[in-house]
Structure formats: C-alpha cells, structure tokens
Amino acid sequence: SSAYGQESDETDGYEPGAEPVEQQDDVSKALDSTATQWSFQFAWQGSTWKTDEVDGQTRPQGLDDFFQVRVVAPLVFEKFTLLPRLTLRHYKNKNTGKTGIGNTELFGLIIPKQWDWGTGRTGLGPLITLPGNEDVARDEWGYGLAGAVVNTSGKWFYGVLLTQSWRSIDPNNLPAGSSDTNPLGIAPFLNFQLGGGWYVGNGDMVIQYDWDSNEIYMPINLRIGKVIAGKKGSWNAYLEVGTSLIYDDWPGAAKDTSFRVNLTKTLPVGF
C-alpha cells in the first residue's frame, strides 16, 4: 500500500538520485483527514444551548444530540489525489422528541502532487450538501467549495479547513434581509503530541462568519486522545468538551456545553 506523498513502496516517494521526502509520523497521520488513507469515523456528541436574548428575542436553540459517521475514500491518480469525504449525522431534538438524518455533506478534496510536501499538503474541491429530514434539517440542496492546508512540525500538527456553500433555493422564498449564502466556515486545528500516542488539541472548532448580519460565532473546544498505530492502519480515540467563546450578537444558536466521544479507524490504500 502507498502512503500519501509516495509514488510507490519501491521508490519510497522520490525519484532515484533525489532527496527523500520527509513524511508524517504515525500519530500525526492518524489525525490528518487529508492524508491518503481510508478513514472510518464514528462519533457521538451531546450539547446544551445558550438561552440568552439576541435583539430582544430568546436565542434560537440548536439540536441536542447527534451520532456521526464520516468516511474518507481516497482515489489516487498519477498527478493528483481525490479525497471524497462523506459526513452523515443522525440528530435528536430533546425539546420536540423528533429524530432524523441531517443535511448530509459530501466534498471532494483535490490535492495535486506538487501541493504535497510530505509532512503536509494543500487541497481544494467542490462541496455538496444533501437534503435532510425536515424535523431536524433543511429540506434543500447546497453547493460550494472547501479548501484545506495542513502541516506537521515536530510534535505539532496544525492547519485550517475552509468551507463556503450556497443554498439551492428560490430567492423569493427567503426572509427579508437574508440571502442564499450560508455562513463561511473556518475550522483551525492544532494538536500536540504528548508521547506514547497521546495528544491534546482544540478539536472540532468551526468559526462561522454570517454574511447577512456580519456577525461572528466562535466556539472553543479541548480534545484529548490516543492513537494506537499498527502496520495495517491506526485507531484514534478521543474525548472532547466545548463551549462558546464569541457569540453575543450571533443571530443563531450558541452552544453552552458540548461533549463528544469518538473512535476512528484508518487504513492504508490497498489494505
């Protein structure tokens, strides 16, 4: 099997006579959703929500709990790698008792070979969101772009994921003052290896910028996990807690507390 940044096991990622390309270690690779490897993630998250007022009205409430399955299936070509990533969530709303599948997200990160430097890479690709159950999600399609930059330096693994999508909806059906442009998603991540496969990081922390209100929402999370690496892939287990850091004028829901448990299995290409 071949790891990302390697042409084959025989060449070890570089042409004869060239300098070897530095590669990620097993722990940072297990944390890296842009590495060329299969990934199967299973997570559960529970949340509570802020109940303060925004513009004189009680803040909207979010969905309390969800179970998430995320699959990354690499497609390796001669000049680039395509990383399709499918995220499926099943939500439960404690207030209404209703459950259902949320808006399924699919994006394909395209990483040209020259954009990979062994310990990190840059990618860009299309983003699609599929309709979900009306009880817990929007019954509409969305489309957009996603981009990522990641890098490994010593015990640090860091980067950022950007997403921007637009709702596929008749503009005449939108409320006054709103548009079909969804908030910009900015997801910075920073992880530090503690040794023995243990690590700490800021977790799934998606900052949002709302184009209609020009307001920013910023959560803050803390994740602690352990990677168990093997010859045929790795296991990554972690616990994560979070709350809201910047939210006062944000027009949407803002989490009070969240708690997530996660187990991810990664496998090399051609396993």
C-alpha positions as CSV (number, residue, x, y, z in Angstrom):
1,S,0.0,0.0,0.0
2,S,1.1,3.6,-0.6
3,A,1.1,6.5,1.9
4,Y,0.3,10.0,0.7
5,G,3.3,11.7,-0.9
6,Q,4.7,8.3,-2.0
7,E,4.6,7.1,-5.6
8,S,5.1,3.5,-4.6
9,D,6.8,1.4,-1.9
10,E,9.6,0.7,-4.2
11,T,10.6,4.3,-4.8
12,D,9.7,5.4,-1.2
13,G,8.2,8.6,-2.5
14,Y,11.0,10.1,-4.6
15,E,12.9,9.6,-7.8
16,P,16.3,7.8,-7.9
17,G,19.0,10.3,-7.1
18,A,16.6,12.8,-5.5
19,E,16.4,13.7,-1.8
20,P,13.9,11.7,0.2
21,V,10.7,13.4,1.0
22,E,10.1,13.8,4.7
23,Q,6.9,12.0,5.8
24,Q,4.4,12.3,8.7
25,D,4.8,10.1,11.7
26,D,2.0,7.6,12.5
27,V,0.3,9.8,15.1
28,S,0.0,13.0,13.0
29,K,-1.1,10.9,10.0
30,A,-3.9,9.3,12.1
31,L,-5.1,12.8,13.0
32,D,-4.9,14.0,9.4
33,S,-8.1,13.8,7.3
34,T,-6.1,15.0,4.2
35,A,-3.7,12.0,4.3
36,T,-4.2,9.5,1.5
37,Q,-5.7,6.7,3.6
38,W,-9.1,5.3,4.2
39,S,-10.9,6.7,7.3
40,F,-14.0,5.5,9.1
41,Q,-15.1,7.8,11.9
42,F,-17.9,7.1,14.5
43,A,-18.7,9.8,17.0
44,W,-21.5,10.8,19.4
45,Q,-22.0,14.4,20.7
46,G,-24.4,15.8,23.2
47,S,-24.9,19.6,23.6
48,T,-26.8,22.2,25.7
49,W,-27.5,25.7,24.4
50,K,-27.4,29.3,25.5
51,T,-30.8,30.8,26.4
52,D,-29.9,34.5,26.4
53,E,-31.5,37.1,24.3
54,V,-30.4,38.4,20.8
55,D,-32.1,41.6,19.6
56,G,-34.7,41.4,22.2
57,Q,-35.7,37.8,21.5
58,T,-34.7,34.5,23.0
59,R,-31.8,32.9,21.2
60,P,-32.7,30.0,18.8
61,Q,-31.9,26.6,20.2
62,G,-29.8,24.1,18.4
63,L,-30.2,20.3,18.1
64,D,-29.1,18.5,21.2
65,D,-27.5,15.2,20.3
66,F,-26.2,13.6,17.1
67,F,-24.4,10.4,16.0
68,Q,-21.9,10.9,13.2
69,V,-20.4,8.6,10.6
70,R,-17.7,10.0,8.4
71,V,-15.9,8.1,5.6
72,V,-12.9,9.2,3.6
73,A,-12.2,7.1,0.5
74,P,-9.0,8.1,-1.4
75,L,-8.7,7.9,-5.1
76,V,-5.1,8.1,-6.2
77,F,-4.2,9.2,-9.8
78,E,-0.9,9.9,-11.5
79,K,-0.9,13.7,-11.0
80,F,-3.3,14.2,-8.1
81,T,-5.3,12.6,-5.3
82,L,-9.0,13.0,-4.8
83,L,-10.3,12.6,-1.3
84,P,-14.1,12.3,-1.2
85,R,-15.4,12.8,2.4
86,L,-18.9,11.9,3.3
87,T,-20.4,13.1,6.6
88,L,-23.7,11.7,7.8
89,R,-25.4,12.7,11.1
90,H,-28.5,11.4,12.9
91,Y,-29.9,14.1,15.2
92,K,-32.2,14.1,18.2
93,N,-34.1,17.1,19.4
94,K,-34.9,16.8,23.1
95,N,-37.4,19.6,23.0
96,T,-39.6,18.0,20.4
97,G,-38.6,14.4,20.8
98,K,-38.1,14.2,17.0
99,T,-35.2,12.5,15.3
100,G,-33.9,12.2,11.8
101,I,-31.0,12.4,9.3
102,G,-29.5,15.9,9.0
103,N,-28.1,17.5,5.8
104,T,-25.5,15.1,4.5
105,E,-22.2,16.7,3.5
106,L,-20.0,15.5,0.7
107,F,-16.9,17.2,-0.6
108,G,-14.0,16.0,-2.7
109,L,-10.6,17.5,-1.8
110,I,-8.3,17.6,-4.9
111,I,-4.6,17.5,-4.0
112,P,-2.2,17.9,-6.9
113,K,1.1,16.0,-6.3
114,Q,3.1,19.3,-6.3
115,W,0.9,20.6,-3.5
116,D,2.1,17.8,-1.2
117,W,5.4,18.2,0.6
118,G,5.3,15.0,2.7
119,T,4.6,16.5,6.1
120,G,1.6,18.5,4.9
121,R,-0.4,19.5,1.9
122,T,-2.9,21.9,0.3
123,G,-6.2,20.9,-1.4
124,L,-9.3,22.4,-2.9
125,G,-12.6,20.9,-4.1
126,P,-16.3,21.0,-4.5
127,L,-18.8,20.8,-1.6
128,I,-22.4,19.5,-1.8
129,T,-25.0,19.2,1.0
130,L,-28.0,16.9,0.5
131,P,-31.5,17.5,1.9
132,G,-32.2,16.1,5.3
133,N,-35.3,15.3,7.4
134,E,-37.5,18.4,7.8
135,D,-37.8,17.8,11.6
136,V,-34.0,18.3,12.2
137,A,-32.6,19.8,8.9
138,R,-33.2,21.8,5.8
139,D,-35.1,20.1,3.0
140,E,-32.8,21.6,0.3
141,W,-29.6,21.2,-1.6
142,G,-26.5,23.2,-1.1
143,Y,-23.3,23.6,-3.2
144,G,-20.0,25.3,-2.7
145,L,-16.2,24.9,-2.2
146,A,-13.9,23.5,0.5
147,G,-10.2,24.0,0.9
148,A,-7.6,22.8,3.4
149,V,-4.0,23.5,4.4
150,V,-2.2,21.2,6.9
151,N,1.3,20.7,8.1
152,T,3.4,18.7,10.6
153,S,6.3,20.2,12.5
154,G,7.9,18.2,15.2
155,K,5.2,17.2,17.7
156,W,2.8,19.8,16.3
157,F,0.1,19.0,13.7
158,Y,-1.9,22.1,12.6
159,G,-3.9,23.6,9.7
160,V,-7.2,25.1,8.7
161,L,-10.3,23.9,6.7
162,L,-12.4,26.5,4.9
163,T,-16.0,25.8,3.7
164,Q,-18.4,28.1,1.8
165,S,-21.7,27.0,0.4
166,W,-24.9,28.5,-1.1
167,R,-28.5,27.2,-0.6
168,S,-30.2,26.0,-3.7
169,I,-33.4,27.8,-3.1
170,D,-35.7,30.3,-4.8
171,P,-34.6,33.8,-3.6
172,N,-38.3,34.8,-3.5
173,N,-38.8,32.3,-0.7
174,L,-36.1,33.8,1.5
175,P,-37.0,36.0,4.5
176,A,-36.3,39.7,4.1
177,G,-32.7,40.6,4.8
178,S,-31.3,37.2,4.2
179,S,-29.6,35.6,1.2
180,D,-28.8,32.2,-0.2
181,T,-25.2,32.4,1.1
182,N,-24.5,30.2,4.1
183,P,-22.0,31.3,6.8
184,L,-18.3,31.0,6.0
185,G,-16.9,28.1,8.0
186,I,-13.3,28.5,9.3
187,A,-12.0,25.4,11.2
188,P,-8.5,25.9,12.6
189,F,-6.9,22.9,14.3
190,L,-3.9,22.5,16.5
191,N,-2.6,19.2,18.0
192,F,0.4,18.5,20.2
193,Q,1.8,15.0,20.8
194,L,2.4,14.2,24.5
195,G,4.2,10.9,23.8
196,G,3.1,7.3,23.8
197,G,0.4,8.1,21.2
198,W,-1.4,10.6,23.5
199,Y,-2.2,14.1,22.2
200,V,-4.1,17.2,23.0
201,G,-5.8,19.6,20.6
202,N,-8.6,22.2,20.0
203,G,-10.9,19.7,18.4
204,D,-13.8,20.3,16.0
205,M,-13.9,24.1,16.4
206,V,-15.7,25.7,13.4
207,I,-15.7,29.5,13.5
208,Q,-18.6,31.0,11.4
209,Y,-19.0,34.3,9.7
210,D,-22.5,35.3,8.7
211,W,-22.6,37.4,5.6
212,D,-26.1,38.7,6.2
213,S,-25.5,40.1,9.7
214,N,-21.7,40.5,9.6
215,E,-21.5,38.7,12.9
216,I,-19.0,36.0,14.1
217,Y,-19.6,32.9,16.1
218,M,-16.6,31.2,17.7
219,P,-16.7,28.1,19.8
220,I,-13.7,26.8,21.9
221,N,-13.0,23.1,22.4
222,L,-10.5,20.9,24.1
223,R,-9.7,17.4,22.9
224,I,-7.5,14.7,24.5
225,G,-7.0,11.4,22.6
226,K,-4.8,8.5,22.0
227,V,-3.6,7.0,18.7
228,I,-2.8,3.3,18.5
229,A,-0.8,2.8,15.4
230,G,-0.2,-0.5,13.6
231,K,1.2,-1.8,10.3
232,K,-2.4,-2.1,8.9
233,G,-3.6,1.3,10.0
234,S,-4.4,3.1,13.2
235,W,-7.1,3.6,15.8
236,N,-7.8,7.1,17.1
237,A,-10.0,7.5,20.2
238,Y,-10.7,10.9,21.9
239,L,-12.9,12.8,24.3
240,E,-13.8,16.4,23.6
241,V,-15.5,19.2,25.5
242,G,-16.5,22.6,24.3
243,T,-18.4,25.8,24.8
244,S,-19.0,29.2,23.1
245,L,-16.3,31.9,23.2
246,I,-17.7,34.7,20.9
247,Y,-21.5,34.6,20.4
248,D,-23.2,37.7,22.0
249,D,-24.5,39.2,18.7
250,W,-24.7,35.9,16.8
251,P,-28.2,35.5,15.4
252,G,-28.2,31.7,15.6
253,A,-27.8,29.0,18.2
254,A,-24.8,29.1,20.5
255,K,-23.8,26.0,22.5
256,D,-23.4,26.2,26.2
257,T,-21.6,22.9,26.6
258,S,-20.8,20.0,24.4
259,F,-19.3,16.6,25.0
260,R,-18.1,14.3,22.2
261,V,-16.7,10.7,22.2
262,N,-15.0,9.5,19.0
263,L,-13.4,6.4,17.5
264,T,-11.7,6.5,14.1
265,K,-10.1,3.7,12.2
266,T,-7.7,4.5,9.4
267,L,-6.4,2.0,6.8
268,P,-3.7,2.4,4.1
269,V,-4.6,2.5,0.4
270,G,-4.9,-1.0,-0.9
271,F,-5.4,-2.6,2.5
